[in-house]
Amino acid sequence: MHIVCLCAMVRWGDHWMMSRVRALFMPPPIKLPRMHSAASSWISIPPMSAISLSPNVRGWARRTINQRRLSEAEMTIQHVRNIRRAVQAVVLILFLVLLLKTEFAGTFSADALRDYRLAYPVKIFLQFDPLASFMTAVSTLTIFSGLLFSLIIIVLTIFFGRFFCGWVCPMGTINQLCSTFKSERRSRRGMNLVKSNQYHWYQKIKYYILIFFIGSAVLGLMIAGIFDPISLLIRSLGLVVLPILSGLLDFVADFSFDNNFPGNAILGFVSGWIQENVLVTHSVVSYNTIFSLGLFFLLILAANRWFTRFWCRGLCPLGAFLGLISRWSIFGMEKYESECDHCNKCLKYCQGADGPEAGVPWRKSECHVCLNCQAVCDRGAIKFKFFPKSEERIEPKPNITRRKVLASAALGVGAVALFKAQPASAKPNDKLIRPPGSTQEDLFMARCIRCGECMKVCPTNAIHPTLLEAGWEGLWSPILIMRIGYCEPSCTLCGQVCPTGAIRELTLEEKVGSREVPANVIGTAFVDRGRCLPWAMATPCVVCEEWCPTSPKAIYTEKITVRNRKGEMVEVQRPYVDPELCTGCGACEYACPVADKAAIRVTPVGESRSRENRIILENARGSSRT
């Protein structure tokens, strides 16, 4: 009898729980009569908490109750998170499109380039870069008009915190994508992944890096562009990734047409079309120091396999700059520890390691406002609001010490003094030929952010990043290498894409010159008589004179008859350079038939931007080159 009664009670308990779950979703709710602990004098019914339900009923009940607890606001936050992902995708695609459009697509005729301008605002991302704007203002004590757009990001950061890192930054999006790939490492699985998303000491490094760059900028050296995420991504993709892809497609096209296999014609056509119409318009290009650029970018991406968004959390100076500003943001997180069941979902999906879990303070300066924590919390323990009032402490300031801040600033100042004390800084380097329109070297180093836009847009592949030609402080700044390409006289594109004014935008008249306006000079050509064919080997050659684009030509020749080794009389034309007419375009050096080291070479002496680096002394009449 007792066994029969017990089975009846268990069956009744299952039906009661199922009816309660259904009642949650059926309007109006069905109210069942309350059951007492003793239904009759001879049957003793235990309380509902003591009844053991079947596993299927318990699991279904738990899932349905949790789904019911999702309020309308929590459902909305999931839509907001999806909007954020869509915004990130759109911004990244726009960034890549503008990068691909940073190229020359016209002709070299004067008529076509007289009013030629790039059709797309290719430097818009750099103009919205708050770090570039701030550092340029500190190093030059002026604000370049093109960088005023960055004030929009700064104002929005005061309202919403570091939204730029979680919603807009293309470098952050790429790092997040690299972090989301499944890893076989134990440190990236299970609870180790959760622990890796907790706040760590290395997240303070980016603030000290920022202070170091500010210290160097105070003395007029703007080296923050090496670590600026927007400059870094443009430089890495434009000078490393795209040339590699272009070369790979060129190899595939040549291989498919040279070898007979099914589909070779289609494969060659597709790869050739992508190369010519998407990646590079004219030809496969290559850049100096591509190995150092690629290695730096590869290390940044590889670090995400150990730590989620390691670059954004620990090294990015732009993130540190926005983190300092976000301490005044009015939009933030509210945490309710009483509602938290410590499932750690918020930590698993946190991008900034800002402490979204219960029991620890929320670090406002580290939060990327990705909203993942609120979207995955099914108990409503985390909510983002304006003017939040959290049950737990909020840390608006970054966790840095005054002593280390002062030490970082002192290192930045000391680094500039050390760079300028080098012997190489005392005299101009004969290989340091800056793009046309460049400002004086001190001002150029105070403005250049090493973004690589001028290198990407150069139609002749003449502009390249430096290694040590400008010293350590000039790493990856632009120079012209004439053996690879020359400066087209009618091209002014490098000045158009420069976002900070390090390269001044020239008009066509300022570039080529006129009767009223002297031509812009970037250097002077010198003939090496020991390597020149007419001078040293009694061999006729007039290539340099033919390629000289100035009018009248800066290179003129002298006809002379010489005797060669066989005793034959040979008429040759020995070249000379008129420094009054030479603009240093490098067309002669580029075209010189002496393959390794050209017999005529350009050095920066006589450049328009410098009053000290001269070869022609000022006379009583004056000179256009003095």
N, C-alpha and C positions, 0 to 999 in steps of 0.2 A: 504493500500500500504506500509506504513512504517513497519507494522508487518511482511509482507512477506519479505521485504528486510532484516529485523533483523534476521529472521530465516535462510535466505540464507547465511548471514555472519557467523552465528554460525556454520552452517554445513560446510561452506568453511574452517573455522578455525580448526575444528576437522580434516578434511582431510589434511590440511597443516601440522599440528603437527605430524600426523601419518607418513606422507611422509618424514618429517625431521628425525624422529627417525629411519625409515627404511634406510634412506640414510647413517646413521652412520655405518651400518653394511653391506652395499652393495658396493663393489668396481666395477667400479669407482663411487664416490658419484654423485648423481643426483642433479644438481643445479636448483632450481625453480626460476622463474622470481620474482624479488623483487616487492612486492606490495606496492603501495604508499598509503598515508593516504586518498587521494581522488581519487577513480578510475574513476569517471565521474563527470559531473557538477551537477547531481541531486542525486547521491548516495554517502554518506559520510561514509567511512569505518574507524572504530576506529583502533588505533595501536594494534599490536598483544598482548602486555602486558595487554591490557584492555579487551581482549576477554576471557570470562569464558568458560573453557573447561569442558567436562563431567568428573566425578571422575575417571572412568575407564581409560580414555586416560591420565589424569594427573598422575595417579599412575604408569601406564605402562611406560610412558615417563621418570619419575623419576628413576625407577628401571633400565631401559636400559641405561640411561645416566650415572648412577653411575657405572654400570658394565663396561661401556666403559672406565671409568677413571682408572680402575685397569690396571696399566702398567705391562709389562712383569716382571719387578723387583718385583712388589708387589705379583704377582702370585708365583714367585720363593720363596719369604719369607714364604709363606704358606707351601711350600714343606719343607723348612728348619725347620719350627715349627713341622711338622710331623716327620721329622728325629729326632728332639730333643726328642719327645715323644717315638719314637722307641728306641733311645739310653737309655733313662731312664728305659724303660721296660727291655731291655737286661741287663743293669747293675744290676737292682734289682733282676732279675732272677739269674744272676751269683752270686750275693751276697748270696742269699738264698741257692743255690746249694753248695757253698763252706762252708756255715755254717752247712749244713746237713752232709757234708763230714768231718767235724771236729769231728771225732770219731774213736774209736779203732775197727778195723775189722780183727785182727789177732788172734793168740793163745798165750798162756802164756809160751810155751816151749822156752827154751833158743835158740835152733837152729832157730826157726822162727823169733825171735826178734833180733838176733845178728846184722843183717843188715837192720832191718825193719825201714822204713820211710813212712810218710804219702804220699799217691799217688798224692795229690792235693796241690797247693800252698794256703793253707787255710788262711794264714795271709797276703795275698797280699794287701787287702784293708787297713789294718793298716799300711803297709809299704808305701803306697801312701798317708798317712794322714799327711798333713803339720803341723797341730797343735801338734800331738804327736812328730814329729821330732823336732820342734822348742822348745817345752817345755822340752823335754829330754835333748836337747843340753844346755839349760839354767840351768837346775837343776844339771846336772852332768859335765858340761863344756866339754863334749865329744859328738861326733855324732856317733850313732850306725850305722854300715855299712848297715844293712838291711833297714834303714829308708831313705837312699839316694834317693830312688824312688820318695819321696815327692818333690824333687827339680823339677821334671817334672811338677807337678801341679803348683808350685810357678812360674816357667817361663811362663807357659801358662796363668796364671792369669795376669802377667805383660802385655801380649799381648791382652787378650780378657776380662779381668775383672773377676767377680765372676761367671764364667761359670760353675765351679764345683758345685755350689749350685743349678743351674737351669738344668744342664745336667747330672750330675754324681751322686751326693750324694744320697745314698739310703734312708737315714733318711729324706732328703728333699722331695723325691718322695712320701714316705708314708704320710708325713704331708700334701702334696698337695692333695693326694687322699682323706684324711680325710676332707680336706677343701672343696672339690668339691661336697660332698654329700649334697643334698637339706636339708635345715633346716626350721623348722616351726617358728623360731625366727624372729621377725621383724628386728632385727639388721643384719640379713643375707639375707634380701630381698630388692629389689628395690633400691632406692637411698641410703638406709642405708648400703647396700653392697658396693656401690660405695664409700661412705664416709669412710667405714672401710678400704678401700685400699689406702686412702691418708696417707701421712707421719704422724706418731704419735710420741709423746715424748718417749714412751717405747722402741722405736727402738735404743735408745742410751744405754740401759742397757747392751746389750751384749758387748759393748766396755769396760765398767767399770768392767764387769765380767772377761774379758780377762786380763785387767791390774791387777786385783786382783790375778789371777792365776800366772801371770808373777812375781809379788812381792813375792809370796810364793815360786816359783821355784828358785828365786835368792838365797834363804836360804836353798835350797836342798829338798824341799817338792813338789812333782809333783801330785797335786790333780786335775789338769785340766781334767784328764781322767774321772772323774765323769760326766762332762758335754760334753766331746768330743762326737760328734754325731756318729762317727763310733764305738767307744767303747761302747757307750750307746746302740746302736741298737744291736750289737752282744751280749752284756750282757742281754738285755731285751728279745730278741727272743730266745737265746740259753738257758737261765736259767729260764725263766718264761713261754713264749708262747709255746715252743716245749714240755717241760715236761707236761704242762696242756693238750695239744692236745694228747700227748702220753697216759696220764692217761685216758682221755676221750675215746680214741679208745679202750684201754684195757677194760674199763667198758662196752662199746658197744659189744665187742667181747664176754666177759663173759656172758652178759645178753642175747645175741642172742643164745648162745649155751645152756644156762640153761632154756630158755623158748621156748615153741613151738608156733610159729606163722609163717605165710607165708613169705618165703624169709629169715628165720633166718640163715640158713646155708650160704647163699650168703653174707649177711650182716656181719656175723662173720668172714668169710674168707677175705672179702675186708678190713675190719678194722684191722684184724690181719696182713695182708700183708703190709698195709701202715705203721703200727707201727714197724714192724720188718725190712722192707726194705727201708723206707723213713725217718721216724722220729728218731727212736732209734733202734740200731742194737740188743742190748742184752736184756734190761729190762727197765721198767719204772723207771726213776730217779727222785729225788727231791733234792732241794737245800735249805740250810739255808738262812734265811732272804728273802725268796721269796716274802713275802708280801710287804716289803719296796721297793724291786726292781720293782714289778708289779705296785704298787701305783704310783711311780715316773713316770713310762712309761705311765700309763693310764692318769695321769694329763696332760702330754705333748700332748697326742693325743686329749684329751677332749678340750684343749684350742683352737683347730682349729675350734670348733663349734661357737666360739665367734669372733675370729680373724683369717683371712687367714694366714696360716703358721706362727702362733705366735712364735713357737720355733725358726724358722729360722730368723724371723725379730727382735725378742727382746731378746733372751737368748743364742743363739748358739755362743760359743767362736771361733769356726772354721770359721763361717761366718764373725765374726768381724775381725779375723786375715786376711782373704782373702780380706775383705773390705778395710783394711789399705793398702794392697799391690796394690789393683786395682786402687788406685788414680793415678798410673803411666801407666795405661792401654792405649793403642793407639786405641782401638776399642770402639766406643761409639755411643750415640744417637744424632741425629740432629732433632730438632723440628722446624716446620714452622707454627707459629701462624696465619699467613695470610691464610693458607689453612685449618685451624681447624674450624669445625662447632660446637665444644663443645658437641659432642654426648656422651662423657664419656665412650665409649667402651674400650678405653685403660686403664682407671682406673678399670673398671669392671673385666678385665682379668689380671691385673698386679699381679705378684706374690711377688714382693719385696717391694711394696709401695714406689717407688723411685721417684715419681713425673713425670709420663709421660705426664700428661695433660698440656695444654697450660696455660701460665700465672704464672707458678711456676718453680723454678730452678730444673734441673735434678740432683738427688743425685747419683753420680756414685758409691759410696761405698755401696749403698743399692741395686743396680740393679743386678738381677740374670741372665741377658742376656737370658731370656726365649723367647724373640722376639714376645710375644703375642700382644704387643701394636702395632707393625708395621703390624702384620698379620691381625688384625681386623680393622685397619684404612683404610677406603675406599676412603680417599681423599689425601693420600700421605703426611700427615702432620708429620709423624714420620718415620725416616729412620736410620738404623744403618750402620755406615761406619767406616773405618780406618781414624784416625785423623779428627774427626768430628769438624765442625765449625757451631755451632747452633746459631740461632737468639736470643736465650735466654741464660741466665747464667747457667753454669755448676758448681756444687759444688763437687769437687773431694774428699774433706776431710769430715770425719764424723762430725756431729754436737755435739762435746763434748768440755768441758771446761778444761783448764789446772788445775784449782783447784780441780775438781772432779777426774781427772786423778791421781794427786798426792795423793789424799785421798784414792783412790782405791788401789794404790800401797802400801801405808802405812798400810792399813788394811790387805793386803796380808802378809806383813812382820810381822805385829803384831800378826796375826793369828798363824803363825809358832811359834813365841815366846810363845804364850799362850798354844799351844798344847804341846810343849816340857817342859813347866813348870808344867804339871800335874804330880802328884805322880806316876801314872801308867807308865809314861815314864822312871822313874828312875830304875825300875827293870823289868826283863823279865816276861812276862805273861806266866803262865804254860799251857795255851791253845793256844798260838801263835806258832803253828807248821807250818812253811812255806814249800812249795813244794821242792823236792830234786833239788839241783843245784841253789837254791836261793842265791843271794848275801847278804852281810852283811846288817843288817836291815836299816841303814841310806841310803845306796846306793840303797837298794831295794825300799824304799819309794820314792827315787828320780827318779826311772825308771818305776815303775809299773803304768800302765794307766788304771787299773781295767777293762780290756776288757772282761774278763771271758773266754778267749780261753782255758786256762789251765784247768778250771773247766769243760768246755764242753767236752774236749778230754779225760779226766780221765776215764779209763775203769772200775774202781771200785767205782766211785762216791764218792771218798774220799776228793776231793778238793772243798771247798765251799767259798762263800764270807763272809767276817767278818761283824759283826755289830759294836761292840765296843771293841772287843778283842784286837785290835791294836790301840785303841783310836779313837777319832773323825777323826784324820788325816788319819787313815788307813781304813776308811769306804769302804766296798766292795772289799778289797784286799783279795788275796787267803790264806786260811789256810786249814789244814787237820783235819777232824773230824773222828777219828778212829772208833767210834761206828757206823758210817754210812758206811764207807769203809776203806780200808787199802792201803798202797802204795805197788803196785806190784814190787818186787825187779828188775825184768828184763824190766821194762817199763821206757822209757825216753821221752815220748810224750809231757809232759808239757814244757820241755825245747825247743822242736822243734817248738812249736806254739807261743812261747813268742816273740813278735816283737821288744822289747826294750832291751833285755838282762837282765831283772830283774831276770829271771830264766835262768841260764846258760845251754846250751845244753850239756848234759853229754854223753859220750860214755858208752857202756855197761860195760866196764872194770872199768870206774870211778864210775859207779853206784853200782855195786856189789862188786868191789874190787878184788885184786889179790895179789900175793906175793910182787910185786913191787909197786902197787898202792893201797892206803888205800880206803876202801869203803866210799861212801858218807853217812854221818850220819845226820838225821833230828831230832833226839831226843833219849831218853832213856826210857825204860820201868821200872816201879816200881810196886812191888807187895804190895797190900793192905792186910796185914795179917788179919785184922779185917773182911774182906769180902771174902777172899779166902776160898773155901770150904775145902781143905785139912788142912789149918791152923786153921780156926775158927770153923769148924763144923764136923771135923773128917769124911769127906765125900770124897771118892776117886774121883780125877779129874786130868787129864793130858792134857786138851785141849790146853792150851797155849804152852806147850812144843811140842805138835804134830804140831801145826800151825807155829811154828818158822821156817823161811825159810833159816836162815844163816847156813853156814857149816864151822866149827862145830856149833851146835846150841847155841845161846846166852842164852837160858833158859835151865837149867838143874835141875834135881830133886833129892831129898834125900828121900830114902825109910825109913819109920819109922812106928812102930806099936803103935797105941794109943788106949785108951779105950773110947768108946762112952758113952752116958748117960745110956744106958741099961746095961752097964758093959761088953759089948762085945769088944773083941780086933779086931781092924780094921787096916789093912795095907794101908797107904796112901803115896803119893809121893808129898812132899812139894816143890814148885817151888822156884828157885833162878834165878837171872838175872846176867849175866856176862857183865858188862858195856864195857869191851874191845871189845866184839863181837856184842853187840846190835847196830842196825842201826836205831831204832825207826820207823820201817815200820808200826807198829800198827796191825799186823796180830793177835797177841795175844789178844789185847784189843777188836778187832772186833769179835773174835770168843769166847770170854769169856762167859760162860753160865749164869753168873749172869746178869739178863736182864737189870736192870735199870742203875746202876753205876757199871762199870766193876771192878772186883777185881784186875786187872792188868791194869795200865794206862800208857800212854806215855806222857812225857812232853818234851819241846825242849831243856832241859839241855844236854850238850854234843854235840850239833850240830856242824857240820864241819864249818859252815859259821861264827861262832863267836869265838873269843878268850877269851871273858869274861864269857860267859855262860857255865861254865865247872863244872865237879864234880870230875875229876881225876887230881891231882896235878902232875906237871912235876917233874920227878925224874932224877937222874943222867944218867940213860940209855936213857931217852926220851920215848915218847909214841906216838902211832898213833892217840890218841884221845886228845892230848894236843896242 
